Each structure stands twice: as C-alpha cells, then as structure tokens.
Amino acid sequence: MAGRRMSLGAKWQLDAALLSMPVDLTTLVSMSLTDPEAFFKDDCLHRMVKILLNESNSKRSDHNTKLDVLTILANLAKDQKNEEARDEIKVVLGGCNEWFDEYLTSEPIGGQDEHGMPIEPEMHKSMLLVLSRVYDYSLKTEDLLDLTNGNRQIALITVVSLLEDGETYTTELAQRKGAQPGQVAQWERKLVCERYERELVLQLCRLLRGFTHPTAYFSSMPSNPKQPAMADGEYRLGDMPSTSGGGGGGDEGELALYS
C-alpha cells in the first residue's frame, strides 16, 4: 500500500473545486489536456454545466469559472477520432438553460479594461471553439450569427479575435520541487500554450469569408420601409425576399452569408 499512488479523477477534482468561492477549475482545465477520458465518467460534464455554467450567482461561479468550463469542453472536443466524446458534449451543451443564453448575449465588448486591454467577447470565442470542434469544423456563418443573436459586430470580432490569437493559453499546476523528509512538495502555476489545429483555422477563415458576400448586407435591409428595426438597429437576415425569380435556379438560402 505504501508504494501505490492514488489517482484523483475528474469527479474528485470537481468536488474539491466546488469548495472554493468562486470555483477555481485550474486543475480540471489541466486534466482536460492530460486525461480527457476522466471527464466522461460519473456525469462530471453534466454537473459542471448544471452547477457552474448555469449558475447566476457570480460569487459561486464568476465569468472566469464559466470560461474554464467552456475551455474544458473545447479541449475535450479536440480529439476528432473520438466521436462518442463529441456526441456526449453535444448532449451536455443541450443542458444550457435560458439564463446562460441571456448571459452570453449580454456579454460586453468594446472599450478597454482596467489594464488598458481591449475587451473581447471571450465567452463567444470559447463557445465558438467548442461548437467548431464538436461539429467537425462544418459551421456556417449562419450558425455564428445564431450564436451572437444576429449581432454582426460581435460575430466579426469573435472570428477575427480567434484568428489573431492563433492559440489558447491555459494555466496548469506543476510540481517545482518534490517532497523531502519533513517537508511538503512545492507547486507553481505554469502557462501552457496550445496552437490551433489546421482544421480550426480553416473553419474560422470560412466563417470570415461569409461576411464578404455582398448579399449578406443587402438581405439584412428591410423590404418594407415601415418594417420595424431590431433593438440593435439592424434587421434580421432573410427578411428581404429572394430576388432570384422563378428561373434563377436557387433560393434565398443560396444568397445568404453562409460559408
């Protein structure tokens, strides 16, 4: 027994993290890279979404906690050979409640933070990473606009920011010094860089290309001058009827900004 080491699974790590306020998922983010299979046991992913992603109390689950949950999901979906894992993540995402949808929509962008850095839609960026990997890098610009509730500004900033990043940064705990007789081991936080896979970069480029189609912006204009505008001053895509005519050989979907 003395020579055996006990492995602490994702469930144990999650239970331990839930004792902190707000919840710190640093250890689980690291584990999602080193031991992804551990998360598909004991309803660990479902618990994270239910308890943390859908939690409105910021003292328990703040913005960084929710970003960590999405980062974990994005890391787990990266293995394209594991179809069962991606299917499970799709089911997990279906557990997001209406409150989280509204929280995502209300994410602030623009301006600068207290450190003078530009404020980017980090939640949207993380969610787009998850969805791109889960759906085999086959998202269309239409899907991106659904994610941003039709807000083109957020959609464009999300894609461009991800392309500019080109990689994700996570923090993991690493042992700096082993335990000595009468002493405890020393640990430190280490920054880990994960470059985007080629498939993800191509996916982002296709999404960005969808915004270069001129009919994308024409189709957002009202066909009726009296038609009311949306709250953000824009009109919904598809409100303009198709002008291809009966012999055009296509429908409105072919003219929309879908990559």
C-alpha positions as CSV (number, residue, x, y, z in Angstrom):
1,M,0.0,0.0,0.0
2,A,2.8,2.4,0.7
3,G,4.2,2.1,-2.8
4,R,0.8,2.7,-4.5
5,R,-0.3,6.2,-5.7
6,M,-4.0,7.0,-5.7
7,S,-5.3,8.6,-8.9
8,L,-7.7,11.5,-8.3
9,G,-10.3,11.6,-11.0
10,A,-12.2,14.5,-12.5
11,K,-15.2,13.9,-10.2
12,W,-12.9,14.2,-7.1
13,Q,-11.2,17.3,-8.5
14,L,-14.6,18.9,-9.3
15,D,-15.9,18.2,-5.8
16,A,-12.8,19.7,-4.3
17,A,-13.1,22.8,-6.6
18,L,-16.7,23.3,-5.6
19,L,-15.4,24.2,-2.1
20,S,-13.8,27.4,-3.3
21,M,-15.7,30.7,-3.8
22,P,-15.7,31.4,-6.7
23,V,-15.0,28.0,-8.0
24,D,-11.4,27.6,-9.4
25,L,-11.2,25.0,-12.2
26,T,-7.5,25.4,-12.9
27,T,-6.7,21.8,-12.1
28,L,-9.6,20.5,-14.2
29,V,-8.5,22.6,-17.2
30,S,-5.1,20.9,-17.0
31,M,-6.6,17.5,-16.6
32,S,-8.7,18.0,-19.7
33,L,-5.5,18.1,-21.7
34,T,-3.7,15.2,-20.0
35,D,-6.6,12.8,-19.1
36,P,-9.7,13.7,-21.1
37,E,-11.3,10.3,-20.6
38,A,-11.8,11.0,-16.9
39,F,-14.4,13.6,-17.7
40,F,-16.8,11.2,-19.3
41,K,-17.4,9.3,-16.0
42,D,-19.8,10.0,-13.1
43,D,-21.8,12.7,-15.1
44,C,-18.9,15.1,-14.5
45,L,-19.5,17.2,-17.6
46,H,-23.3,17.4,-16.9
47,R,-22.6,18.6,-13.3
48,M,-20.2,21.3,-14.5
49,V,-22.8,22.7,-16.9
50,K,-25.7,22.4,-14.4
51,I,-23.8,23.7,-11.3
52,L,-21.4,26.2,-12.8
53,L,-22.3,27.3,-16.4
54,N,-26.0,27.8,-15.5
55,E,-25.2,29.4,-12.1
56,S,-26.4,33.0,-11.9
57,N,-24.6,33.7,-8.6
58,S,-21.3,35.3,-9.6
59,K,-19.9,34.7,-6.1
60,R,-20.1,31.0,-6.7
61,S,-19.4,30.8,-10.5
62,D,-18.0,34.0,-12.0
63,H,-17.0,34.9,-15.5
64,N,-13.7,33.1,-15.3
65,T,-15.3,30.0,-13.9
66,K,-17.7,29.8,-16.9
67,L,-14.8,30.4,-19.3
68,D,-12.9,27.5,-17.7
69,V,-16.0,25.2,-18.2
70,L,-16.0,26.1,-21.9
71,T,-12.3,25.7,-22.2
72,I,-12.6,22.2,-20.7
73,L,-15.3,21.3,-23.3
74,A,-13.2,22.7,-26.1
75,N,-10.2,20.7,-25.0
76,L,-12.2,17.5,-24.8
77,A,-13.7,18.1,-28.3
78,K,-10.3,18.5,-29.9
79,D,-9.9,14.7,-30.5
80,Q,-11.7,14.2,-33.8
81,K,-11.3,10.4,-33.6
82,N,-13.5,10.2,-30.5
83,E,-17.0,10.6,-31.9
84,E,-18.6,9.4,-28.7
85,A,-17.0,12.2,-26.8
86,R,-18.2,14.8,-29.2
87,D,-21.7,13.4,-29.1
88,E,-21.6,13.5,-25.3
89,I,-20.5,17.1,-25.4
90,K,-23.4,17.9,-27.7
91,V,-25.8,16.5,-25.1
92,V,-24.1,18.4,-22.4
93,L,-24.4,21.7,-24.3
94,G,-28.1,21.0,-24.6
95,G,-28.3,21.4,-20.8
96,C,-27.5,25.1,-21.0
97,N,-30.5,27.0,-19.7
98,E,-32.2,30.2,-20.8
99,W,-30.3,32.2,-18.2
100,F,-27.0,31.2,-19.7
101,D,-28.2,32.1,-23.2
102,E,-29.1,35.6,-22.0
103,Y,-25.8,35.8,-20.1
104,L,-23.9,35.0,-23.3
105,T,-25.9,37.5,-25.3
106,S,-25.3,40.3,-22.8
107,E,-21.5,39.9,-22.8
108,P,-19.9,43.3,-23.1
109,I,-17.5,44.2,-25.8
110,G,-15.6,47.3,-26.9
111,G,-13.6,49.7,-24.8
112,Q,-10.7,48.7,-22.5
113,D,-10.4,47.0,-19.2
114,E,-8.6,48.3,-16.1
115,H,-5.3,47.2,-17.6
116,G,-5.9,49.1,-20.8
117,M,-6.5,45.9,-22.9
118,P,-9.4,45.8,-25.4
119,I,-12.4,44.0,-24.2
120,E,-13.2,41.0,-26.4
121,P,-16.2,38.6,-26.4
122,E,-14.3,35.8,-24.6
123,M,-17.4,33.8,-23.9
124,H,-18.4,33.8,-27.6
125,K,-14.8,32.9,-28.6
126,S,-14.8,30.0,-26.2
127,M,-18.2,28.8,-27.3
128,L,-17.3,29.0,-31.0
129,L,-14.2,26.9,-30.3
130,V,-16.4,24.2,-28.7
131,L,-19.0,24.2,-31.4
132,S,-16.4,24.2,-34.3
133,R,-14.7,21.1,-32.9
134,V,-17.9,19.3,-31.8
135,Y,-19.5,19.8,-35.3
136,D,-16.4,18.7,-37.2
137,Y,-15.4,22.2,-38.3
138,S,-18.5,22.5,-40.5
139,L,-20.2,25.6,-39.1
140,K,-21.6,28.2,-41.4
141,T,-21.7,31.9,-40.9
142,E,-25.4,31.5,-40.4
143,D,-24.6,29.4,-37.3
144,L,-22.2,32.0,-36.0
145,L,-24.9,34.7,-36.3
146,D,-27.3,32.4,-34.4
147,L,-24.7,32.2,-31.6
148,T,-24.4,36.0,-31.5
149,N,-28.2,36.5,-31.7
150,G,-27.8,38.2,-35.1
151,N,-25.2,40.8,-33.9
152,R,-22.7,41.1,-36.8
153,Q,-20.3,43.2,-34.7
154,I,-19.9,40.5,-32.1
155,A,-19.7,37.8,-34.7
156,L,-17.0,39.5,-36.7
157,I,-15.0,40.4,-33.6
158,T,-15.2,36.8,-32.4
159,V,-13.8,35.3,-35.6
160,V,-11.1,38.0,-36.1
161,S,-10.0,37.8,-32.5
162,L,-9.7,34.0,-32.6
163,L,-7.7,34.2,-35.8
164,E,-5.4,36.9,-34.3
165,D,-4.9,34.7,-31.2
166,G,-4.0,31.6,-33.1
167,E,-3.6,29.7,-29.9
168,T,-5.1,29.2,-26.5
169,Y,-3.4,29.7,-23.1
170,T,-4.2,27.7,-20.1
171,T,-2.7,27.6,-16.6
172,E,-1.7,24.3,-15.1
173,L,-0.2,23.3,-11.7
174,A,3.3,21.9,-12.0
175,Q,5.5,20.4,-9.3
176,R,8.6,22.5,-8.8
177,K,10.2,20.5,-6.0
178,G,9.4,17.1,-4.7
179,A,8.5,16.4,-1.1
180,Q,11.5,15.9,1.2
181,P,11.6,14.3,4.6
182,G,9.8,16.6,6.9
183,Q,8.8,19.0,4.1
184,V,6.0,19.3,1.6
185,A,6.2,19.5,-2.2
186,Q,6.4,22.9,-3.9
187,W,4.0,23.6,-6.7
188,E,3.7,26.5,-9.2
189,R,1.4,27.7,-11.9
190,K,2.7,27.3,-15.4
191,L,1.4,28.8,-18.6
192,V,0.7,26.3,-21.4
193,C,0.2,27.3,-25.0
194,E,-1.9,25.2,-27.4
195,R,-1.7,26.2,-31.1
196,Y,-4.9,25.9,-33.1
197,E,-5.2,22.9,-35.3
198,R,-5.2,23.5,-39.1
199,E,-8.9,22.4,-39.4
200,L,-9.9,25.1,-36.9
201,V,-8.0,27.9,-38.7
202,L,-9.7,26.9,-42.0
203,Q,-13.1,26.9,-40.3
204,L,-12.5,30.4,-39.0
205,C,-11.4,31.6,-42.4
206,R,-14.6,30.2,-44.0
207,L,-16.7,31.9,-41.4
208,L,-15.0,35.2,-42.0
209,R,-15.4,34.7,-45.8
210,G,-19.1,34.6,-45.3
211,F,-19.1,38.2,-44.3
212,T,-17.5,39.3,-47.6
213,H,-20.6,38.3,-49.6
214,P,-22.4,41.5,-50.5
215,T,-25.9,39.9,-50.4
216,A,-25.3,39.3,-46.8
217,Y,-25.8,43.0,-46.1
218,F,-28.4,43.6,-48.7
219,S,-30.5,40.8,-47.4
220,S,-30.4,42.4,-43.9
221,M,-32.2,45.6,-45.3
222,P,-36.0,45.8,-44.9
223,S,-38.1,45.1,-48.0
224,N,-40.8,47.3,-46.4
225,P,-39.7,50.8,-45.3
226,K,-42.2,50.6,-42.5
227,Q,-40.8,47.4,-41.1
228,P,-39.6,47.9,-37.5
229,A,-35.9,47.6,-36.8
230,M,-34.5,45.3,-34.2
231,A,-33.3,46.5,-30.9
232,D,-29.7,46.8,-32.1
233,G,-30.7,48.9,-35.1
234,E,-30.3,46.0,-37.6
235,Y,-32.8,43.9,-39.5
236,R,-32.9,40.1,-39.4
237,L,-31.3,38.2,-42.2
238,G,-33.7,36.7,-44.6
239,D,-36.3,39.5,-44.1
240,M,-35.7,40.5,-47.7
241,P,-37.4,38.2,-50.1
242,S,-35.5,36.4,-52.8
243,T,-34.9,38.3,-56.0
244,S,-33.6,35.4,-58.0
245,G,-37.1,34.8,-59.5
246,G,-38.6,31.6,-60.6
247,G,-35.9,30.8,-63.2
248,G,-32.9,31.7,-61.0
249,G,-32.3,28.1,-60.1
250,G,-31.8,28.9,-56.4
251,D,-33.5,30.1,-53.3
252,E,-32.8,32.7,-50.6
253,G,-30.5,30.4,-48.7
254,E,-28.1,30.5,-51.6
255,L,-27.8,34.3,-51.4
256,A,-27.4,34.5,-47.6
257,L,-24.0,34.8,-46.0
258,Y,-23.4,31.2,-45.5
259,S,-19.8,29.9,-46.0
